[in-house]
Amino acid sequence: MSDSPHQLQQMSAVFSDNEDDTDSDDGHARPPTTTTTTLPDAIIERATRRNSAIRPQSMTGSTTIMVNEEGMPISPPPKYTAEDMEYSDPAHPRGRDEESGFATGPDHGHGKGDGLLMQASTTLVIAVIGLICAGWLLDVIQHWQVFIDISELIILIPILLNLKGNLEMNLASRLSTASNLGLLDAPASRNAFVMGNLALLQLQSLAVGSVAGLFSFGLGVLVHPTTNNVNEITLMITASMLCAAFSSLVLGSFMCGLVLVCRRYKINPDNIACPLASSFGDLVTLVILAGCAVVLQKYLNTAFPIILLVFLLGLIPAWLVYVRKNKFVAEVVKEGWVPVFAAMVISSTAGLTLERFINEFPGLALITPVLNGLIGNIGSIYASRISTSLHAGVKENYKATERTLFYVHIPIEIAFMAVIGAMGLGHIHWSVGVVLGYAVVSLAMVVIALWMAKSLTHLFWRWGYDPDNYVQPLLTSLLDVIGTAFLVAGFWALEHHLQQSSANNDHS
């Protein structure tokens, strides 16, 4: 059911009287004080375009809707009706936390203070460890025989990791929003939401896996024109799809369980879900891809890879039919593709830049993925929190959240530099210039990440798109490009300075 402009004109809007950001220092939002006013025509037009906008069960009479400080309608999450939001279990009555405004039950919810500092710092440390482990694992498996024989598998790795990571971060963001809105409290809505999202993840992963495998092999053919073996093409696509399906099953189940545990123990999943999805996603995907490639190579010249590929392709329409019957994800399947594939194109720019300068500046190989991963995780936490606030109709305490996320990354970066320097990894000589340069780039990237997370989330919300499905892929890919460019510029400036200093010393 869609709302016509004439019907929307009958609605009244509720605006916030309190425009300052002086909420509690814990990064939590307070429900806005409200007054009633007429809904402006511009908002009516945008709300009409927004396919996830207000969907009341009856349009008779006047309906009250919430409008945020940007003047956009605040509604239940996209495609969720008011009935979906009702907590129907009489044994566990549902209310709202006085400070956060989020849905709560006797054992659930944000509570007073969502522990952003402790939760985010712990999660980011784990994420950095995961990134380092993924880098170490990649260094190991690239010397395996299957990756030597089929060099296109090396090209596949960053493309598949990027695409799969974006899907899992979108899932984590949707789960966090649903959890904070109380949608996962009632067993009926919880089961339908979780099963629908796991099925959607399988559908997206199989489609993404096929595209990634074909695209990677195409790039490999451009680099090595003599490589055109049909069996190798089949192995590439089959390994990519099989890896995507298995890793999505593992990671999707893990993320769903994690968010439910967070809800049970009053931990805000916005603070931990996206970073863990990103870091563990890379590690799990690498392990499964390596295993699939090794097994499939044994049957390279048989019909087994072809039969398996046909079976995996046949699962795509089957999952599509199932997903379209689930009201929680039926619309998401239509709009979740563009940002994911756009992010793949954007991230390829960072990959090309890294490939161009990695031999000239060897330290980039280790620093770049860790810096980009950490900064991307900080941005994803902020974007996920803002998206939840917009869906819930409460105001995020931007200043307190930004301060916390800015300061929490500093000790993590210091620890990272200390560990890398002590272990002698990455072929980096940590001189004063290198440390200062890295610190400047890191601090600048955090500021950019926080600004972009806030801007993109509000921008897509104004345009009528669900930020949970659009922001994470574009945000992390753009940060990858900017971070890589900044690091290359920093290394170049430092080397140029050293050359000039050496030349001046020679002349003197």
Residue, then its C-alpha position, 0 to 999 in steps of 0.5 A: m500500500s502506498d501513500s498518495p500526496h493527497q493522503l499525506q497532506q492530511m497528516s500532522a508532523v512532529f518536530s523537535d524543539n530541542e536542536d542542540d547536541t547537549d545530550s548525555d556524554d555517553g553518546h546516547a540520544r534523548p527523545p525529542t520534545t515535540t510540537t504539532t505542525t503541518l507537514p510541508d509539501a517538500i516533505i510530502e513529496r520526498a515521503t511519497r518517493r520513499n518506498s520505505a516511508i509511512r505505511p499506516q494500516s488506515m488512512t482515515g482521519s489525521t495520522t501523526i508521524m515523526v519528523n527529525e531535525e532535518g525535516m524528514p519523516i521518521s517511520p518504522p524501518p523500511k517495509y516494517t508495519a506498525e504490527d511488526m513493531e508490536y511486542s506481543d509477548p505479554a510475559h515481557p512487556r515492551g517499553r522505551d528507555e527514558e534516555s535513549g528512546f529505544a525499545t526495551g524489555p525487562d532483559h533487553g535494550h540499551g539501558k542508560g548508557d550504551g558503553l560506546l567507549m568500552q564496546a567500540s575499543t574492545t571491538l576495534v582491537i579485535a578487528v585489527i587483530g583479525l585484519i593482521c591475521a588475514g594479511w598473514l594468512l594471505d601471505v601464506i596461501q599465495h604460495w600454495q600450488v593452486f594459487i600458483d597454477i591459477s594466478e587469477l585466484i589471487i585477483l579474485i581474493p580482494i574483489l571477493l573480500n570486498l563484495k562479501g564484506n559489504l554484504e555482511m556489513n549491510l546485514a549487521s547494520r540491518l540486524s542492529t537497527a532491528s534489534n534496537l527497535g525491538l523487532l527481534d524481541a517477539p519470537a514470530s517477528r524475530n524468526a521471520f526477520v532472521m530467516g529472511n535475512l539469512a536467505l537474502l544473504q545466500l542469494q546475494s552471495l551466490a550472485v556476487g560470487s559468480v560475478a566476482g569469479l567471472f570478473s576476476f578471470g576476465l582481468g586475469v585474461l587481460v593480464h595473461p592473454t594466453t589463459n583461456n582454459v574453460n576448466e579454469i574458468t569453471l573452477m574460478i566461478t565455482a570456487s567463488m560461489l561455493c566460498a561465498a555460500f559457505s562463508s555467508l552461512v557461517l558469518g550470517s549465523f554468527m552475526c545473527g547470534l551475536v546481535l541476539v546475545c547483544r540484545r539479551y545482555k543490553i549491549n548496543p550491536d551498533n558498536i560491535a556488529c559491523p567491525l566484527a563482520s568486516s574483520f572476521g569476514d575476511l578471515v573466514t572467507l580466505v580460509i574457505l576460498a583456499g579450501c574450496a580451490v584446493v579441493l576443486q583443483k583435484y577435479l579440474n579436468t572432470a565434470f564435477p566442477i561443472i555439475l556443482l556450478v549448475f547446482l549453485l546457479g540453480l539455487i539463485p532462483a530458488w532463494l529469490v522465490y523464498v526471499r520475495k515471500n518474506k515481508f522483511v526483505a522482499e523490498v531489500v532484494k530490489e535495492g541492495w545491488v547497486p551500492v555493492f557493485a558500485a563499491m567494487v568499482i570504487s575499491s578497484t581504484a584503491g587496488l590499482t593505486l596500491e599495485r602501482f606503488i607497492n614495490e616503490f613503498p614496501g611498507l604500504a603492503l602492511i599499513t594500508p589494509v590495517l589503516n583502511g580497515l580500522i578507519g572503515n570500522i570506525g565509520s561503520i560504527y557511526a553510520s550504523r548508530i545514526s541509521t538506528s537513530l533515524h529509524a527509531g525517531v530519536k536524536e543521536n548525540y553526534k558530538a559525544t559519539e564523534r569525540t569517543l570514536f576519535y579518541v578511542h582509535i588513538p591508543i589502538e594506532i599507537a599499539f599497532m605501530a609499537v607491535i609492528g615496530a617491535m616485530g620488524l614486520g612490513h619492511i618499515h623503518w619507524s623513524v620520527g618522520v614516518v611516525l609523525g606522517y602516519a599519525v597525521v594521515s590516521l587522524a585526518m582519516v578518522v575526521i573524514a570517516l566520521w564526517m562522511a558517515k554522518s553525511l552519507t547516512h543523512l543524505f540517503w535518508r533524505w533521498g528516501y533510501d534505507p541507509d542500512n542498505y546503501v551507506q556501508p559499502l559506499l563509505t568503506s570503499l570511498l575511505d579505502v580510496i582516500g586512505t590509500a591515496f593519503l598513505v601514498a602521498g605521505f610516503w612520497a612526501l617523506e621520500h622526497h624530503l629525505q632526498q632533498s636533505s641528502a642532496n643538501n648535505d652533499h652540496s654542503 
